[in-house]
Amino acid sequence: MMPKFAYVRPKSVEEALKLLSPPGSVVHAGGTDLLGCLRDRVVEAETVVSLTQLSELRGIQKAANGGLH
C-alpha cells in the first residue's frame, strides 16, 4: 500500500530549497525509482519535491577546476 504524501513541482530553485528544508521532504528527479521506494518503505516522505521543471538543474557541465557541475 502506498503511504500518503504531498507531491509538489516548484517553479524555481529557491522555491525548491524552501520546500526541501522541512524534515520529511525528499527530492524526485528524472529516473529516480522513488515511488517503489516509498511503497516498499525504503524511503519515507511527507513531501516529494519534483525538480523536473527546473531547467537550471538540467545537464552536466565540466567545471573550470576539472570537476563536474
PDB file of N, CA, C and O in Angstrom:
ATOM      1  N   MET A   1       0.842  -1.184   0.000  1.00  0.00           N
ATOM      2  CA  MET A   1       0.000   0.000   0.000  1.00  0.00           C
ATOM      3  C   MET A   1       0.886   1.246   0.000  1.00  0.00           C
ATOM      4  O   MET A   1       1.879   1.314   0.724  1.00  0.00           O
ATOM      5  N   MET A   2       0.522   2.205  -0.804  1.00  0.00           N
ATOM      6  CA  MET A   2       1.284   3.442  -0.926  1.00  0.00           C
ATOM      7  C   MET A   2       0.936   4.379   0.235  1.00  0.00           C
ATOM      8  O   MET A   2      -0.241   4.628   0.495  1.00  0.00           O
ATOM      9  N   PRO A   3       1.958   4.901   0.941  1.00  0.00           N
ATOM     10  CA  PRO A   3       1.685   5.851   2.013  1.00  0.00           C
ATOM     11  C   PRO A   3       1.244   7.203   1.445  1.00  0.00           C
ATOM     12  O   PRO A   3       1.480   7.490   0.271  1.00  0.00           O
ATOM     13  N   LYS A   4       0.614   8.018   2.263  1.00  0.00           N
ATOM     14  CA  LYS A   4       0.183   9.349   1.841  1.00  0.00           C
ATOM     15  C   LYS A   4       1.381  10.293   1.839  1.00  0.00           C
ATOM     16  O   LYS A   4       2.219  10.260   2.740  1.00  0.00           O
ATOM     17  N   PHE A   5       1.445  11.133   0.808  1.00  0.00           N
ATOM     18  CA  PHE A   5       2.477  12.159   0.734  1.00  0.00           C
ATOM     19  C   PHE A   5       2.003  13.248  -0.217  1.00  0.00           C
ATOM     20  O   PHE A   5       1.144  13.013  -1.066  1.00  0.00           O
ATOM     21  N   ALA A   6       2.569  14.440  -0.069  1.00  0.00           N
ATOM     22  CA  ALA A   6       2.281  15.543  -0.976  1.00  0.00           C
ATOM     23  C   ALA A   6       3.323  15.526  -2.092  1.00  0.00           C
ATOM     24  O   ALA A   6       4.485  15.197  -1.854  1.00  0.00           O
ATOM     25  N   TYR A   7       2.911  15.878  -3.302  1.00  0.00           N
ATOM     26  CA  TYR A   7       3.811  15.939  -4.455  1.00  0.00           C
ATOM     27  C   TYR A   7       3.756  17.361  -4.990  1.00  0.00           C
ATOM     28  O   TYR A   7       2.695  17.831  -5.402  1.00  0.00           O
ATOM     29  N   VAL A   8       4.899  18.052  -4.986  1.00  0.00           N
ATOM     30  CA  VAL A   8       4.923  19.448  -5.404  1.00  0.00           C
ATOM     31  C   VAL A   8       5.946  19.654  -6.514  1.00  0.00           C
ATOM     32  O   VAL A   8       6.953  18.950  -6.583  1.00  0.00           O
ATOM     33  N   ARG A   9       5.675  20.629  -7.385  1.00  0.00           N
ATOM     34  CA  ARG A   9       6.561  20.965  -8.504  1.00  0.00           C
ATOM     35  C   ARG A   9       6.916  22.445  -8.416  1.00  0.00           C
ATOM     36  O   ARG A   9       6.197  23.289  -8.951  1.00  0.00           O
ATOM     37  N   PRO A  10       8.006  22.761  -7.753  1.00  0.00           N
ATOM     38  CA  PRO A  10       8.388  24.166  -7.619  1.00  0.00           C
ATOM     39  C   PRO A  10       8.752  24.776  -8.968  1.00  0.00           C
ATOM     40  O   PRO A  10       9.149  24.072  -9.897  1.00  0.00           O
ATOM     41  N   LYS A  11       8.608  26.098  -9.059  1.00  0.00           N
ATOM     42  CA  LYS A  11       8.902  26.828 -10.292  1.00  0.00           C
ATOM     43  C   LYS A  11      10.294  27.441 -10.286  1.00  0.00           C
ATOM     44  O   LYS A  11      10.739  27.959 -11.310  1.00  0.00           O
ATOM     45  N   SER A  12      11.003  27.394  -9.138  1.00  0.00           N
ATOM     46  CA  SER A  12      12.345  27.974  -9.056  1.00  0.00           C
ATOM     47  C   SER A  12      13.193  27.155  -8.081  1.00  0.00           C
ATOM     48  O   SER A  12      12.669  26.408  -7.255  1.00  0.00           O
ATOM     49  N   VAL A  13      14.504  27.311  -8.196  1.00  0.00           N
ATOM     50  CA  VAL A  13      15.418  26.631  -7.272  1.00  0.00           C
ATOM     51  C   VAL A  13      15.173  27.132  -5.850  1.00  0.00           C
ATOM     52  O   VAL A  13      15.202  26.350  -4.899  1.00  0.00           O
ATOM     53  N   GLU A  14      14.932  28.427  -5.708  1.00  0.00           N
ATOM     54  CA  GLU A  14      14.670  28.994  -4.377  1.00  0.00           C
ATOM     55  C   GLU A  14      13.437  28.360  -3.739  1.00  0.00           C
ATOM     56  O   GLU A  14      13.449  28.026  -2.554  1.00  0.00           O
ATOM     57  N   GLU A  15      12.379  28.197  -4.521  1.00  0.00           N
ATOM     58  CA  GLU A  15      11.165  27.558  -4.014  1.00  0.00           C
ATOM     59  C   GLU A  15      11.441  26.102  -3.655  1.00  0.00           C
ATOM     60  O   GLU A  15      10.944  25.613  -2.640  1.00  0.00           O
ATOM     61  N   ALA A  16      12.225  25.405  -4.472  1.00  0.00           N
ATOM     62  CA  ALA A  16      12.561  24.007  -4.193  1.00  0.00           C
ATOM     63  C   ALA A  16      13.322  23.897  -2.866  1.00  0.00           C
ATOM     64  O   ALA A  16      13.050  23.004  -2.063  1.00  0.00           O
ATOM     65  N   LEU A  17      14.259  24.793  -2.643  1.00  0.00           N
ATOM     66  CA  LEU A  17      15.027  24.755  -1.393  1.00  0.00           C
ATOM     67  C   LEU A  17      14.134  24.976  -0.186  1.00  0.00           C
ATOM     68  O   LEU A  17      14.310  24.325   0.843  1.00  0.00           O
ATOM     69  N   LYS A  18      13.178  25.887  -0.299  1.00  0.00           N
ATOM     70  CA  LYS A  18      12.238  26.118   0.811  1.00  0.00           C
ATOM     71  C   LYS A  18      11.395  24.873   1.070  1.00  0.00           C
ATOM     72  O   LYS A  18      11.162  24.498   2.220  1.00  0.00           O
ATOM     73  N   LEU A  19      10.941  24.236  -0.007  1.00  0.00           N
ATOM     74  CA  LEU A  19      10.106  23.039   0.137  1.00  0.00           C
ATOM     75  C   LEU A  19      10.894  21.847   0.675  1.00  0.00           C
ATOM     76  O   LEU A  19      10.325  20.966   1.321  1.00  0.00           O
ATOM     77  N   LEU A  20      12.195  21.816   0.412  1.00  0.00           N
ATOM     78  CA  LEU A  20      13.028  20.703   0.877  1.00  0.00           C
ATOM     79  C   LEU A  20      13.569  20.897   2.288  1.00  0.00           C
ATOM     80  O   LEU A  20      14.113  19.961   2.874  1.00  0.00           O
ATOM     81  N   SER A  21      13.427  22.095   2.838  1.00  0.00           N
ATOM     82  CA  SER A  21      14.016  22.357   4.152  1.00  0.00           C
ATOM     83  C   SER A  21      13.334  21.628   5.317  1.00  0.00           C
ATOM     84  O   SER A  21      14.033  21.237   6.252  1.00  0.00           O
ATOM     85  N   PRO A  22      12.026  21.426   5.315  1.00  0.00           N
ATOM     86  CA  PRO A  22      11.425  20.711   6.457  1.00  0.00           C
ATOM     87  C   PRO A  22      11.794  19.224   6.469  1.00  0.00           C
ATOM     88  O   PRO A  22      11.967  18.621   5.410  1.00  0.00           O
ATOM     89  N   PRO A  23      11.912  18.642   7.641  1.00  0.00           N
ATOM     90  CA  PRO A  23      12.120  17.191   7.720  1.00  0.00           C
ATOM     91  C   PRO A  23      10.964  16.463   7.024  1.00  0.00           C
ATOM     92  O   PRO A  23       9.819  16.913   7.073  1.00  0.00           O
ATOM     93  N   GLY A  24      11.270  15.359   6.390  1.00  0.00           N
ATOM     94  CA  GLY A  24      10.232  14.584   5.711  1.00  0.00           C
ATOM     95  C   GLY A  24      10.081  14.932   4.241  1.00  0.00           C
ATOM     96  O   GLY A  24       9.225  14.369   3.558  1.00  0.00           O
ATOM     97  N   SER A  25      10.906  15.860   3.739  1.00  0.00           N
ATOM     98  CA  SER A  25      10.866  16.222   2.320  1.00  0.00           C
ATOM     99  C   SER A  25      11.978  15.495   1.580  1.00  0.00           C
ATOM    100  O   SER A  25      13.103  15.399   2.071  1.00  0.00           O
ATOM    101  N   VAL A  26      11.657  14.981   0.392  1.00  0.00           N
ATOM    102  CA  VAL A  26      12.652  14.293  -0.427  1.00  0.00           C
ATOM    103  C   VAL A  26      12.587  14.817  -1.859  1.00  0.00           C
ATOM    104  O   VAL A  26      11.565  15.352  -2.291  1.00  0.00           O
ATOM    105  N   VAL A  27      13.687  14.658  -2.586  1.00  0.00           N
ATOM    106  CA  VAL A  27      13.794  15.110  -3.963  1.00  0.00           C
ATOM    107  C   VAL A  27      13.360  14.004  -4.914  1.00  0.00           C
ATOM    108  O   VAL A  27      13.663  12.829  -4.710  1.00  0.00           O
ATOM    109  N   HIS A  28      12.642  14.408  -5.958  1.00  0.00           N
ATOM    110  CA  HIS A  28      12.343  13.500  -7.057  1.00  0.00           C
ATOM    111  C   HIS A  28      12.872  14.143  -8.319  1.00  0.00           C
ATOM    112  O   HIS A  28      12.438  15.232  -8.697  1.00  0.00           O
ATOM    113  N   ALA A  29      13.803  13.480  -8.967  1.00  0.00           N
ATOM    114  CA  ALA A  29      14.348  13.961 -10.241  1.00  0.00           C
ATOM    115  C   ALA A  29      14.248  12.818 -11.234  1.00  0.00           C
ATOM    116  O   ALA A  29      14.141  11.659 -10.834  1.00  0.00           O
ATOM    117  N   GLY A  30      14.281  13.122 -12.493  1.00  0.00           N
ATOM    118  CA  GLY A  30      14.106  12.108 -13.532  1.00  0.00           C
ATOM    119  C   GLY A  30      14.920  10.853 -13.301  1.00  0.00           C
ATOM    120  O   GLY A  30      16.098  10.922 -12.954  1.00  0.00           O
ATOM    121  N   GLY A  31      14.295   9.712 -13.494  1.00  0.00           N
ATOM    122  CA  GLY A  31      14.989   8.442 -13.367  1.00  0.00           C
ATOM    123  C   GLY A  31      15.018   7.874 -11.962  1.00  0.00           C
ATOM    124  O   GLY A  31      15.513   6.766 -11.758  1.00  0.00           O
ATOM    125  N   THR A  32      14.506   8.600 -11.003  1.00  0.00           N
ATOM    126  CA  THR A  32      14.521   8.129  -9.619  1.00  0.00           C
ATOM    127  C   THR A  32      13.377   7.141  -9.408  1.00  0.00           C
ATOM    128  O   THR A  32      12.233   7.434  -9.753  1.00  0.00           O
ATOM    129  N   ASP A  33      13.679   5.979  -8.845  1.00  0.00           N
ATOM    130  CA  ASP A  33      12.643   4.989  -8.553  1.00  0.00           C
ATOM    131  C   ASP A  33      12.046   5.266  -7.174  1.00  0.00           C
ATOM    132  O   ASP A  33      12.002   4.389  -6.312  1.00  0.00           O
ATOM    133  N   LEU A  34      11.594   6.488  -6.988  1.00  0.00           N
ATOM    134  CA  LEU A  34      11.116   6.908  -5.674  1.00  0.00           C
ATOM    135  C   LEU A  34       9.796   6.249  -5.286  1.00  0.00           C
ATOM    136  O   LEU A  34       9.615   5.864  -4.131  1.00  0.00           O
ATOM    137  N   LEU A  35       8.875   6.114  -6.234  1.00  0.00           N
ATOM    138  CA  LEU A  35       7.579   5.540  -5.888  1.00  0.00           C
ATOM    139  C   LEU A  35       7.706   4.116  -5.362  1.00  0.00           C
ATOM    140  O   LEU A  35       7.032   3.744  -4.402  1.00  0.00           O
ATOM    141  N   GLY A  36       8.566   3.321  -5.987  1.00  0.00           N
ATOM    142  CA  GLY A  36       8.800   1.971  -5.491  1.00  0.00           C
ATOM    143  C   GLY A  36       9.401   1.983  -4.095  1.00  0.00           C
ATOM    144  O   GLY A  36       9.029   1.173  -3.246  1.00  0.00           O
ATOM    145  N   CYS A  37      10.330   2.900  -3.858  1.00  0.00           N
ATOM    146  CA  CYS A  37      10.962   3.011  -2.537  1.00  0.00           C
ATOM    147  C   CYS A  37       9.963   3.478  -1.477  1.00  0.00           C
ATOM    148  O   CYS A  37      10.021   3.034  -0.331  1.00  0.00           O
ATOM    149  N   LEU A  38       9.045   4.376  -1.859  1.00  0.00           N
ATOM    150  CA  LEU A  38       8.005   4.806  -0.919  1.00  0.00           C
ATOM    151  C   LEU A  38       7.058   3.649  -0.611  1.00  0.00           C
ATOM    152  O   LEU A  38       6.719   3.405   0.546  1.00  0.00           O
ATOM    153  N   ARG A  39       6.639   2.945  -1.650  1.00  0.00           N
ATOM    154  CA  ARG A  39       5.716   1.818  -1.471  1.00  0.00           C
ATOM    155  C   ARG A  39       6.312   0.743  -0.571  1.00  0.00           C
ATOM    156  O   ARG A  39       5.628   0.184   0.287  1.00  0.00           O
ATOM    157  N   ASP A  40       7.612   0.459  -0.781  1.00  0.00           N
ATOM    158  CA  ASP A  40       8.279  -0.577  -0.006  1.00  0.00           C
ATOM    159  C   ASP A  40       8.838  -0.071   1.319  1.00  0.00           C
ATOM    160  O   ASP A  40       9.472  -0.816   2.066  1.00  0.00           O
ATOM    161  N   ARG A  41       8.593   1.205   1.596  1.00  0.00           N
ATOM    162  CA  ARG A  41       9.026   1.847   2.850  1.00  0.00           C
ATOM    163  C   ARG A  41      10.549   1.882   2.994  1.00  0.00           C
ATOM    164  O   ARG A  41      11.068   1.918   4.110  1.00  0.00           O
ATOM    165  N   VAL A  42      11.265   1.872   1.864  1.00  0.00           N
ATOM    166  CA  VAL A  42      12.717   2.057   1.880  1.00  0.00           C
ATOM    167  C   VAL A  42      13.009   3.517   2.212  1.00  0.00           C
ATOM    168  O   VAL A  42      13.964   3.824   2.925  1.00  0.00           O
ATOM    169  N   VAL A  43      12.170   4.417   1.684  1.00  0.00           N
ATOM    170  CA  VAL A  43      12.237   5.853   1.942  1.00  0.00           C
ATOM    171  C   VAL A  43      10.885   6.284   2.467  1.00  0.00           C
ATOM    172  O   VAL A  43       9.849   5.851   1.962  1.00  0.00           O
ATOM    173  N   GLU A  44      10.892   7.136   3.482  1.00  0.00           N
ATOM    174  CA  GLU A  44       9.640   7.701   3.985  1.00  0.00           C
ATOM    175  C   GLU A  44       9.644   9.187   3.693  1.00  0.00           C
ATOM    176  O   GLU A  44      10.665   9.854   3.868  1.00  0.00           O
ATOM    177  N   ALA A  45       8.508   9.714   3.249  1.00  0.00           N
ATOM    178  CA  ALA A  45       8.427  11.126   2.902  1.00  0.00           C
ATOM    179  C   ALA A  45       7.039  11.667   3.182  1.00  0.00           C
ATOM    180  O   ALA A  45       6.032  10.998   2.951  1.00  0.00           O
ATOM    181  N   GLU A  46       7.005  12.886   3.682  1.00  0.00           N
ATOM    182  CA  GLU A  46       5.740  13.611   3.815  1.00  0.00           C
ATOM    183  C   GLU A  46       5.500  14.449   2.566  1.00  0.00           C
ATOM    184  O   GLU A  46       4.361  14.652   2.144  1.00  0.00           O
ATOM    185  N   THR A  47       6.613  14.939   1.976  1.00  0.00           N
ATOM    186  CA  THR A  47       6.532  15.767   0.774  1.00  0.00           C
ATOM    187  C   THR A  47       7.581  15.308  -0.225  1.00  0.00           C
ATOM    188  O   THR A  47       8.751  15.144   0.120  1.00  0.00           O
ATOM    189  N   VAL A  48       7.155  15.102  -1.463  1.00  0.00           N
ATOM    190  CA  VAL A  48       8.055  14.768  -2.559  1.00  0.00           C
ATOM    191  C   VAL A  48       8.159  16.015  -3.433  1.00  0.00           C
ATOM    192  O   VAL A  48       7.153  16.517  -3.934  1.00  0.00           O
ATOM    193  N   VAL A  49       9.387  16.514  -3.611  1.00  0.00           N
ATOM    194  CA  VAL A  49       9.623  17.737  -4.370  1.00  0.00           C
ATOM    195  C   VAL A  49      10.232  17.356  -5.719  1.00  0.00           C
ATOM    196  O   VAL A  49      11.353  16.852  -5.785  1.00  0.00           O
ATOM    197  N   SER A  50       9.485  17.604  -6.785  1.00  0.00           N
ATOM    198  CA  SER A  50       9.948  17.294  -8.133  1.00  0.00           C
ATOM    199  C   SER A  50      10.837  18.419  -8.647  1.00  0.00           C
ATOM    200  O   SER A  50      10.509  19.596  -8.496  1.00  0.00           O
ATOM    201  N   LEU A  51      11.964  18.054  -9.253  1.00  0.00           N
ATOM    202  CA  LEU A  51      12.876  19.036  -9.837  1.00  0.00           C
ATOM    203  C   LEU A  51      12.788  19.073 -11.356  1.00  0.00           C
ATOM    204  O   LEU A  51      13.577  19.763 -12.002  1.00  0.00           O
ATOM    205  N   THR A  52      11.849  18.348 -11.933  1.00  0.00           N
ATOM    206  CA  THR A  52      11.795  18.177 -13.378  1.00  0.00           C
ATOM    207  C   THR A  52      11.529  19.472 -14.143  1.00  0.00           C
ATOM    208  O   THR A  52      11.905  19.566 -15.311  1.00  0.00           O
ATOM    209  N   GLN A  53      10.895  20.474 -13.530  1.00  0.00           N
ATOM    210  CA  GLN A  53      10.594  21.712 -14.240  1.00  0.00           C
ATOM    211  C   GLN A  53      11.682  22.774 -14.073  1.00  0.00           C
ATOM    212  O   GLN A  53      11.530  23.887 -14.578  1.00  0.00           O
ATOM    213  N   LEU A  54      12.759  22.459 -13.387  1.00  0.00           N
ATOM    214  CA  LEU A  54      13.799  23.451 -13.119  1.00  0.00           C
ATOM    215  C   LEU A  54      14.909  23.313 -14.159  1.00  0.00           C
ATOM    216  O   LEU A  54      15.831  22.513 -13.996  1.00  0.00           O
ATOM    217  N   SER A  55      14.810  24.099 -15.226  1.00  0.00           N
ATOM    218  CA  SER A  55      15.750  23.980 -16.346  1.00  0.00           C
ATOM    219  C   SER A  55      17.186  24.269 -15.928  1.00  0.00           C
ATOM    220  O   SER A  55      18.112  23.728 -16.534  1.00  0.00           O
ATOM    221  N   GLU A  56      17.404  25.105 -14.911  1.00  0.00           N
ATOM    222  CA  GLU A  56      18.765  25.416 -14.486  1.00  0.00           C
ATOM    223  C   GLU A  56      19.464  24.241 -13.810  1.00  0.00           C
ATOM    224  O   GLU A  56      20.668  24.302 -13.560  1.00  0.00           O
ATOM    225  N   LEU A  57      18.731  23.178 -13.513  1.00  0.00           N
ATOM    226  CA  LEU A  57      19.330  21.987 -12.909  1.00  0.00           C
ATOM    227  C   LEU A  57      19.517  20.857 -13.918  1.00  0.00           C
ATOM    228  O   LEU A  57      19.879  19.744 -13.538  1.00  0.00           O
ATOM    229  N   ARG A  58      19.278  21.127 -15.181  1.00  0.00           N
ATOM    230  CA  ARG A  58      19.415  20.094 -16.215  1.00  0.00           C
ATOM    231  C   ARG A  58      20.826  20.052 -16.768  1.00  0.00           C
ATOM    232  O   ARG A  58      21.474  21.086 -16.926  1.00  0.00           O
ATOM    233  N   GLY A  59      21.289  18.872 -17.055  1.00  0.00           N
ATOM    234  CA  GLY A  59      22.559  18.698 -17.729  1.00  0.00           C
ATOM    235  C   GLY A  59      23.747  18.619 -16.785  1.00  0.00           C
ATOM    236  O   GLY A  59      23.642  18.866 -15.584  1.00  0.00           O
ATOM    237  N   ILE A  60      24.869  18.269 -17.372  1.00  0.00           N
ATOM    238  CA  ILE A  60      26.144  18.167 -16.658  1.00  0.00           C
ATOM    239  C   ILE A  60      27.166  18.952 -17.462  1.00  0.00           C
ATOM    240  O   ILE A  60      27.249  18.821 -18.684  1.00  0.00           O
ATOM    241  N   GLN A  61      27.940  19.767 -16.764  1.00  0.00           N
ATOM    242  CA  GLN A  61      28.968  20.563 -17.434  1.00  0.00           C
ATOM    243  C   GLN A  61      30.289  20.377 -16.715  1.00  0.00           C
ATOM    244  O   GLN A  61      30.324  20.171 -15.502  1.00  0.00           O
ATOM    245  N   LYS A  62      31.383  20.451 -17.474  1.00  0.00           N
ATOM    246  CA  LYS A  62      32.703  20.386 -16.883  1.00  0.00           C
ATOM    247  C   LYS A  62      33.003  21.745 -16.247  1.00  0.00           C
ATOM    248  O   LYS A  62      32.853  22.785 -16.889  1.00  0.00           O
ATOM    249  N   ALA A  63      33.421  21.728 -15.000  1.00  0.00           N
ATOM    250  CA  ALA A  63      33.753  22.953 -14.281  1.00  0.00           C
ATOM    251  C   ALA A  63      35.181  23.381 -14.593  1.00  0.00           C
ATOM    252  O   ALA A  63      35.992  22.571 -15.042  1.00  0.00           O
ATOM    253  N   ALA A  64      35.485  24.641 -14.359  1.00  0.00           N
ATOM    254  CA  ALA A  64      36.808  25.195 -14.634  1.00  0.00           C
ATOM    255  C   ALA A  64      37.892  24.473 -13.836  1.00  0.00           C
ATOM    256  O   ALA A  64      39.032  24.369 -14.289  1.00  0.00           O
ATOM    257  N   ASN A  65      37.537  23.971 -12.645  1.00  0.00           N
ATOM    258  CA  ASN A  65      38.533  23.285 -11.792  1.00  0.00           C
ATOM    259  C   ASN A  65      38.698  21.807 -12.147  1.00  0.00           C
ATOM    260  O   ASN A  65      39.397  21.072 -11.450  1.00  0.00           O
ATOM    261  N   GLY A  66      38.047  21.373 -13.242  1.00  0.00           N
ATOM    262  CA  GLY A  66      38.170  19.981 -13.678  1.00  0.00           C
ATOM    263  C   GLY A  66      37.081  19.076 -13.149  1.00  0.00           C
ATOM    264  O   GLY A  66      36.980  17.925 -13.571  1.00  0.00           O
ATOM    265  N   GLY A  67      36.259  19.569 -12.233  1.00  0.00           N
ATOM    266  CA  GLY A  67      35.152  18.782 -11.690  1.00  0.00           C
ATOM    267  C   GLY A  67      33.928  18.858 -12.589  1.00  0.00           C
ATOM    268  O   GLY A  67      34.015  19.312 -13.730  1.00  0.00           O
ATOM    269  N   LEU A  68      32.822  18.426 -12.087  1.00  0.00           N
ATOM    270  CA  LEU A  68      31.554  18.469 -12.812  1.00  0.00           C
ATOM    271  C   LEU A  68      30.577  19.370 -12.089  1.00  0.00           C
ATOM    272  O   LEU A  68      30.579  19.469 -10.862  1.00  0.00           O
ATOM    273  N   HIS A  69      29.747  20.020 -12.875  1.00  0.00           N
ATOM    274  CA  HIS A  69      28.721  20.911 -12.323  1.00  0.00           C
ATOM    275  C   HIS A  69      27.394  20.530 -12.943  1.00  0.00           C
ATOM    276  O   HIS A  69      26.371  21.141 -12.635  1.00  0.00           O
TER     277      HIS A  69
END
